[in-house]
Amino acid sequence: MNTSAETLVLDTAIAWRIRLHHNVADAKTWQAFEAWRQAAPEHAAVWERLQAMGSSLQAPLASLPGQEATYILRQAEEQQRRRSRRKALLSLGACSVGGVLAWRVAEAPFVQPLLADASTRRGERRQLNLPDGGVLVLNTDTAVNISFNAQFRRVELLRGEIYLISAHDPLERPLFVQTRDGRAQALGTRYRVRQLDSGSQVEVNEGSVALWPRQHSGDRAYTVLETGQSACMSSVRVDALPAEQQGNGSAWVEGALAVKDMPLSLFLQDLARYHGAIECDPAVAQIKVSGVFQLHDTAKILDLLRQSLPVRVEQGRQWWGGRLTRVLARA
């Protein structure tokens, strides 16, 4: 059965489960369901898998609206599929030199999008409507897992950057972004989270966000950021962002890159996330850049830099053939 046919059968099975268990089903409804289940072997197989997963979720699901119950059931099935793909990938890794690389396979950049609930390619942005009415925006080269159940609402940021607009939850379940460094819990808010090698960057545009570093063991949050504040969270602490990294870091949600007095080297690092590899000549690295740049045309941004700064732009190739842009001091 191909993927689209599988998805159709799964969606139909979920619809039947919601109809039978979240509504009052009469005899005709049960007869119609049985006719569907027996119509094809794959119908029965998908229904059995759904029942097996749903049995442990039955009590929590009963308290949720049909829309969220549908989301959770579909998510459970998708997670099972991802586990199967993960096992297959790890088994491939085990075939490598003594299996030494197996444990790294799931973290490889080219593998993460295959295992994630949602992802974007370089230069792509994507908006998702969450089942509670909230909104999640993925920036370039980003991968996330989304887990909503009766106890919590969690977005796991595997890599990249997201912007989260929270929604009121009648069940008062906590909403948080989980990164490798810790947890950023929304307290009625709009906020941005970016995963960096050095930690998790958090910026609050509205409301407040409680930060819990992974190794923080206290009952209370390590710190709470208010509107307009930003910080970088490591696994053990939270530090203020350097001045050159502060500002409108959420402008990308509207398709722009907004900076003020940012060193050219840092600006090009940000631009490279959308454009591809960029090298910066140390001789011009500290030149300050200010402005609002539209991300839909990164070549135009580089041309603007060439026109307004004492730099020249050269195009080349990396040793493996990938595109490389060099920003050099003007001769």
URHUUR-V472881 format. One record per residue. N is the residue number from 1. RES is the residue in three letters. PSI is psi in whole degrees, 0 to 359 (NA if undefined). D_FIRST is the distance of its C-alpha to the first C-alpha in Angstrom with 1 decimal. Layout:
# URHUUR-V472881
n=N res=RES psi=PSI d_first=D_FIRST
n=N res=RES psi=PSI d_first=D_FIRST
This chain:
# URHUUR-V472881
n=1 res=MET psi=128 d_first=0.0
n=2 res=ASN psi=171 d_first=3.8
n=3 res=THR psi=316 d_first=6.7
n=4 res=SER psi=321 d_first=8.3
n=5 res=ALA psi=320 d_first=6.2
n=6 res=GLU psi=315 d_first=6.2
n=7 res=THR psi=319 d_first=9.8
n=8 res=LEU psi=316 d_first=10.6
n=9 res=VAL psi=317 d_first=9.9
n=10 res=LEU psi=313 d_first=11.8
n=11 res=ASP psi=322 d_first=14.5
n=12 res=THR psi=318 d_first=15.0
n=13 res=ALA psi=317 d_first=15.4
n=14 res=ILE psi=318 d_first=17.9
n=15 res=ALA psi=320 d_first=19.7
n=16 res=TRP psi=318 d_first=20.2
n=17 res=ARG psi=316 d_first=21.5
n=18 res=ILE psi=317 d_first=23.9
n=19 res=ARG psi=322 d_first=25.0
n=20 res=LEU psi=326 d_first=25.7
n=21 res=HIS psi=343 d_first=27.3
n=22 res=HIS psi=355 d_first=28.9
n=23 res=ASN psi=167 d_first=30.3
n=24 res=VAL psi=111 d_first=32.2
n=25 res=ALA psi=128 d_first=29.8
n=26 res=ASP psi=180 d_first=31.6
n=27 res=ALA psi=320 d_first=30.8
n=28 res=LYS psi=323 d_first=29.1
n=29 res=THR psi=316 d_first=26.7
n=30 res=TRP psi=322 d_first=25.8
n=31 res=GLN psi=318 d_first=25.4
n=32 res=ALA psi=321 d_first=23.0
n=33 res=PHE psi=313 d_first=21.0
n=34 res=GLU psi=322 d_first=21.0
n=35 res=ALA psi=319 d_first=20.0
n=36 res=TRP psi=315 d_first=16.8
n=37 res=ARG psi=323 d_first=16.1
n=38 res=GLN psi=357 d_first=16.7
n=39 res=ALA psi=334 d_first=14.9
n=40 res=ALA psi=146 d_first=11.6
n=41 res=PRO psi=323 d_first=11.1
n=42 res=GLU psi=332 d_first=8.4
n=43 res=HIS psi=312 d_first=11.2
n=44 res=ALA psi=320 d_first=13.7
n=45 res=ALA psi=314 d_first=12.1
n=46 res=VAL psi=321 d_first=11.8
n=47 res=TRP psi=319 d_first=15.2
n=48 res=GLU psi=318 d_first=16.8
n=49 res=ARG psi=318 d_first=15.9
n=50 res=LEU psi=319 d_first=17.3
n=51 res=GLN psi=320 d_first=20.3
n=52 res=ALA psi=318 d_first=21.0
n=53 res=MET psi=321 d_first=21.2
n=54 res=GLY psi=337 d_first=22.9
n=55 res=SER psi=322 d_first=25.6
n=56 res=SER psi=345 d_first=27.3
n=57 res=LEU psi=358 d_first=27.1
n=58 res=GLN psi=310 d_first=28.2
n=59 res=ALA psi=311 d_first=31.9
n=60 res=PRO psi=320 d_first=31.4
n=61 res=LEU psi=330 d_first=28.8
n=62 res=ALA psi=336 d_first=31.2
n=63 res=SER psi=357 d_first=33.7
n=64 res=LEU psi=153 d_first=31.4
n=65 res=PRO psi=155 d_first=30.7
n=66 res=GLY psi=322 d_first=27.5
n=67 res=GLN psi=315 d_first=26.4
n=68 res=GLU psi=325 d_first=26.9
n=69 res=ALA psi=318 d_first=25.4
n=70 res=THR psi=315 d_first=22.2
n=71 res=TYR psi=315 d_first=22.4
n=72 res=ILE psi=319 d_first=23.2
n=73 res=LEU psi=317 d_first=20.3
n=74 res=ARG psi=320 d_first=17.8
n=75 res=GLN psi=319 d_first=19.7
n=76 res=ALA psi=318 d_first=19.7
n=77 res=GLU psi=318 d_first=15.9
n=78 res=GLU psi=322 d_first=15.9
n=79 res=GLN psi=323 d_first=18.8
n=80 res=GLN psi=319 d_first=17.0
n=81 res=ARG psi=319 d_first=14.3
n=82 res=ARG psi=323 d_first=17.3
n=83 res=ARG psi=321 d_first=19.1
n=84 res=SER psi=316 d_first=16.4
n=85 res=ARG psi=320 d_first=16.7
n=86 res=ARG psi=317 d_first=20.4
n=87 res=LYS psi=319 d_first=20.7
n=88 res=ALA psi=317 d_first=19.0
n=89 res=LEU psi=319 d_first=21.4
n=90 res=LEU psi=325 d_first=24.3
n=91 res=SER psi=326 d_first=23.7
n=92 res=LEU psi=318 d_first=23.9
n=93 res=GLY psi=325 d_first=27.1
n=94 res=ALA psi=339 d_first=28.4
n=95 res=CYS psi=350 d_first=28.4
n=96 res=SER psi=185 d_first=30.8
n=97 res=VAL psi=99 d_first=34.5
n=98 res=GLY psi=13 d_first=34.9
n=99 res=GLY psi=10 d_first=32.1
n=100 res=VAL psi=327 d_first=34.7
n=101 res=LEU psi=354 d_first=32.3
n=102 res=ALA psi=317 d_first=29.4
n=103 res=TRP psi=345 d_first=30.8
n=104 res=ARG psi=346 d_first=31.0
n=105 res=VAL psi=312 d_first=27.5
n=106 res=ALA psi=341 d_first=26.2
n=107 res=GLU psi=356 d_first=29.2
n=108 res=ALA psi=139 d_first=28.9
n=109 res=PRO psi=324 d_first=29.0
n=110 res=PHE psi=347 d_first=26.1
n=111 res=VAL psi=324 d_first=23.9
n=112 res=GLN psi=315 d_first=24.8
n=113 res=PRO psi=331 d_first=22.9
n=114 res=LEU psi=331 d_first=19.6
n=115 res=LEU psi=347 d_first=20.5
n=116 res=ALA psi=157 d_first=22.3
n=117 res=ASP psi=324 d_first=21.4
n=118 res=ALA psi=148 d_first=23.0
n=119 res=SER psi=165 d_first=24.8
n=120 res=THR psi=154 d_first=26.8
n=121 res=ARG psi=173 d_first=27.8
n=122 res=ARG psi=132 d_first=31.5
n=123 res=GLY psi=354 d_first=33.2
n=124 res=GLU psi=145 d_first=30.5
n=125 res=ARG psi=149 d_first=31.2
n=126 res=ARG psi=136 d_first=28.8
n=127 res=GLN psi=133 d_first=29.6
n=128 res=LEU psi=138 d_first=27.6
n=129 res=ASN psi=120 d_first=28.6
n=130 res=LEU psi=157 d_first=28.7
n=131 res=PRO psi=341 d_first=28.0
n=132 res=ASP psi=2 d_first=31.8
n=133 res=GLY psi=354 d_first=32.8
n=134 res=GLY psi=174 d_first=33.7
n=135 res=VAL psi=137 d_first=32.8
n=136 res=LEU psi=125 d_first=31.6
n=137 res=VAL psi=128 d_first=32.2
n=138 res=LEU psi=131 d_first=30.9
n=139 res=ASN psi=184 d_first=33.3
n=140 res=THR psi=143 d_first=32.6
n=141 res=ASP psi=59 d_first=30.7
n=142 res=THR psi=147 d_first=29.9
n=143 res=ALA psi=135 d_first=27.2
n=144 res=VAL psi=155 d_first=27.1
n=145 res=ASN psi=142 d_first=25.5
n=146 res=ILE psi=125 d_first=26.2
n=147 res=SER psi=109 d_first=26.8
n=148 res=PHE psi=125 d_first=28.2
n=149 res=ASN psi=194 d_first=29.1
n=150 res=ALA psi=346 d_first=32.1
n=151 res=GLN psi=325 d_first=34.4
n=152 res=PHE psi=168 d_first=33.9
n=153 res=ARG psi=115 d_first=32.3
n=154 res=ARG psi=136 d_first=31.6
n=155 res=VAL psi=118 d_first=30.6
n=156 res=GLU psi=117 d_first=30.4
n=157 res=LEU psi=106 d_first=31.6
n=158 res=LEU psi=320 d_first=30.2
n=159 res=ARG psi=161 d_first=32.0
n=160 res=GLY psi=216 d_first=33.5
n=161 res=GLU psi=141 d_first=35.1
n=162 res=ILE psi=160 d_first=34.3
n=163 res=TYR psi=125 d_first=36.3
n=164 res=LEU psi=127 d_first=35.9
n=165 res=ILE psi=113 d_first=37.4
n=166 res=SER psi=158 d_first=37.5
n=167 res=ALA psi=154 d_first=37.5
n=168 res=HIS psi=135 d_first=39.5
n=169 res=ASP psi=115 d_first=37.7
n=170 res=PRO psi=331 d_first=39.2
n=171 res=LEU psi=355 d_first=38.1
n=172 res=GLU psi=38 d_first=40.0
n=173 res=ARG psi=139 d_first=37.3
n=174 res=PRO psi=143 d_first=38.2
n=175 res=LEU psi=126 d_first=36.4
n=176 res=PHE psi=157 d_first=36.5
n=177 res=VAL psi=126 d_first=35.3
n=178 res=GLN psi=127 d_first=34.8
n=179 res=THR psi=179 d_first=35.6
n=180 res=ARG psi=343 d_first=36.5
n=181 res=ASP psi=338 d_first=40.1
n=182 res=GLY psi=208 d_first=40.0
n=183 res=ARG psi=137 d_first=39.3
n=184 res=ALA psi=104 d_first=40.4
n=185 res=GLN psi=127 d_first=40.5
n=186 res=ALA psi=138 d_first=40.9
n=187 res=LEU psi=56 d_first=43.9
n=188 res=GLY psi=84 d_first=43.2
n=189 res=THR psi=171 d_first=42.7
n=190 res=ARG psi=125 d_first=41.3
n=191 res=TYR psi=162 d_first=41.1
n=192 res=ARG psi=140 d_first=39.7
n=193 res=VAL psi=130 d_first=38.5
n=194 res=ARG psi=132 d_first=38.2
n=195 res=GLN psi=118 d_first=37.4
n=196 res=LEU psi=165 d_first=40.0
n=197 res=ASP psi=327 d_first=40.9
n=198 res=SER psi=350 d_first=44.1
n=199 res=GLY psi=192 d_first=42.7
n=200 res=SER psi=117 d_first=41.0
n=201 res=GLN psi=128 d_first=42.8
n=202 res=VAL psi=132 d_first=43.0
n=203 res=GLU psi=129 d_first=44.7
n=204 res=VAL psi=122 d_first=45.4
n=205 res=ASN psi=335 d_first=45.7
n=206 res=GLU psi=138 d_first=46.3
n=207 res=GLY psi=216 d_first=47.0
n=208 res=SER psi=159 d_first=46.9
n=209 res=VAL psi=128 d_first=44.7
n=210 res=ALA psi=131 d_first=45.4
n=211 res=LEU psi=133 d_first=44.8
n=212 res=TRP psi=93 d_first=44.1
n=213 res=PRO psi=149 d_first=44.2
n=214 res=ARG psi=324 d_first=42.1
n=215 res=GLN psi=10 d_first=45.2
n=216 res=HIS psi=121 d_first=47.2
n=217 res=SER psi=1 d_first=47.9
n=218 res=GLY psi=162 d_first=50.0
n=219 res=ASP psi=334 d_first=49.2
n=220 res=ARG psi=158 d_first=49.8
n=221 res=ALA psi=150 d_first=48.0
n=222 res=TYR psi=317 d_first=49.6
n=223 res=THR psi=163 d_first=50.3
n=224 res=VAL psi=125 d_first=49.4
n=225 res=LEU psi=137 d_first=49.1
n=226 res=GLU psi=175 d_first=50.4
n=227 res=THR psi=129 d_first=49.8
n=228 res=GLY psi=351 d_first=50.6
n=229 res=GLN psi=155 d_first=50.5
n=230 res=SER psi=158 d_first=48.3
n=231 res=ALA psi=167 d_first=48.0
n=232 res=CYS psi=124 d_first=46.3
n=233 res=MET psi=124 d_first=45.1
n=234 res=SER psi=186 d_first=44.9
n=235 res=SER psi=346 d_first=43.9
n=236 res=VAL psi=343 d_first=47.6
n=237 res=ARG psi=174 d_first=49.2
n=238 res=VAL psi=129 d_first=49.1
n=239 res=ASP psi=151 d_first=51.2
n=240 res=ALA psi=148 d_first=52.2
n=241 res=LEU psi=145 d_first=50.7
n=242 res=PRO psi=151 d_first=53.1
n=243 res=ALA psi=322 d_first=54.6
n=244 res=GLU psi=347 d_first=52.9
n=245 res=GLN psi=359 d_first=49.5
n=246 res=GLN psi=164 d_first=50.4
n=247 res=GLY psi=205 d_first=50.1
n=248 res=ASN psi=72 d_first=47.4
n=249 res=GLY psi=352 d_first=44.4
n=250 res=SER psi=7 d_first=42.1
n=251 res=ALA psi=335 d_first=43.0
n=252 res=TRP psi=335 d_first=39.7
n=253 res=VAL psi=328 d_first=38.0
n=254 res=GLU psi=12 d_first=39.9
n=255 res=GLY psi=26 d_first=39.2
n=256 res=ALA psi=161 d_first=42.5
n=257 res=LEU psi=112 d_first=44.1
n=258 res=ALA psi=125 d_first=47.5
n=259 res=VAL psi=157 d_first=50.0
n=260 res=LYS psi=119 d_first=53.7
n=261 res=ASP psi=42 d_first=55.9
n=262 res=MET psi=133 d_first=52.9
n=263 res=PRO psi=140 d_first=53.7
n=264 res=LEU psi=322 d_first=52.2
n=265 res=SER psi=318 d_first=50.5
n=266 res=LEU psi=322 d_first=48.6
n=267 res=PHE psi=317 d_first=47.8
n=268 res=LEU psi=329 d_first=46.3
n=269 res=GLN psi=316 d_first=44.2
n=270 res=ASP psi=315 d_first=42.7
n=271 res=LEU psi=326 d_first=42.3
n=272 res=ALA psi=335 d_first=40.5
n=273 res=ARG psi=334 d_first=37.6
n=274 res=TYR psi=329 d_first=36.9
n=275 res=HIS psi=322 d_first=38.5
n=276 res=GLY psi=181 d_first=37.9
n=277 res=ALA psi=130 d_first=40.5
n=278 res=ILE psi=130 d_first=44.1
n=279 res=GLU psi=141 d_first=47.2
n=280 res=CYS psi=128 d_first=50.4
n=281 res=ASP psi=125 d_first=53.8
n=282 res=PRO psi=334 d_first=55.8
n=283 res=ALA psi=338 d_first=58.7
n=284 res=VAL psi=7 d_first=57.1
n=285 res=ALA psi=329 d_first=54.8
n=286 res=GLN psi=3 d_first=57.1
n=287 res=ILE psi=134 d_first=57.6
n=288 res=LYS psi=139 d_first=56.7
n=289 res=VAL psi=134 d_first=54.1
n=290 res=SER psi=146 d_first=53.9
n=291 res=GLY psi=176 d_first=52.0
n=292 res=VAL psi=120 d_first=48.8
n=293 res=PHE psi=132 d_first=46.4
n=294 res=GLN psi=126 d_first=43.5
n=295 res=LEU psi=352 d_first=40.4
n=296 res=HIS psi=344 d_first=38.6
n=297 res=ASP psi=86 d_first=40.9
n=298 res=THR psi=332 d_first=41.8
n=299 res=ALA psi=324 d_first=43.7
n=300 res=LYS psi=324 d_first=46.0
n=301 res=ILE psi=315 d_first=46.7
n=302 res=LEU psi=323 d_first=47.7
n=303 res=ASP psi=322 d_first=49.9
n=304 res=LEU psi=320 d_first=51.6
n=305 res=LEU psi=318 d_first=52.3
n=306 res=ARG psi=322 d_first=53.9
n=307 res=GLN psi=329 d_first=56.1
n=308 res=SER psi=347 d_first=57.2
n=309 res=LEU psi=160 d_first=57.6
n=310 res=PRO psi=60 d_first=59.4
n=311 res=VAL psi=161 d_first=56.3
n=312 res=ARG psi=154 d_first=54.6
n=313 res=VAL psi=127 d_first=50.9
n=314 res=GLU psi=145 d_first=49.7
n=315 res=GLN psi=138 d_first=46.2
n=316 res=GLY psi=196 d_first=45.3
n=317 res=ARG psi=145 d_first=42.6
n=318 res=GLN psi=169 d_first=41.8
n=319 res=TRP psi=333 d_first=42.0
n=320 res=TRP psi=4 d_first=38.3
n=321 res=GLY psi=348 d_first=38.2
n=322 res=GLY psi=154 d_first=37.3
n=323 res=ARG psi=140 d_first=39.4
n=324 res=LEU psi=126 d_first=42.4
n=325 res=THR psi=133 d_first=44.9
n=326 res=ARG psi=131 d_first=48.4
n=327 res=VAL psi=112 d_first=50.8
n=328 res=LEU psi=161 d_first=54.3
n=329 res=ALA psi=138 d_first=57.9
n=330 res=ARG psi=133 d_first=59.4
n=331 res=ALA psi=NA d_first=61.8
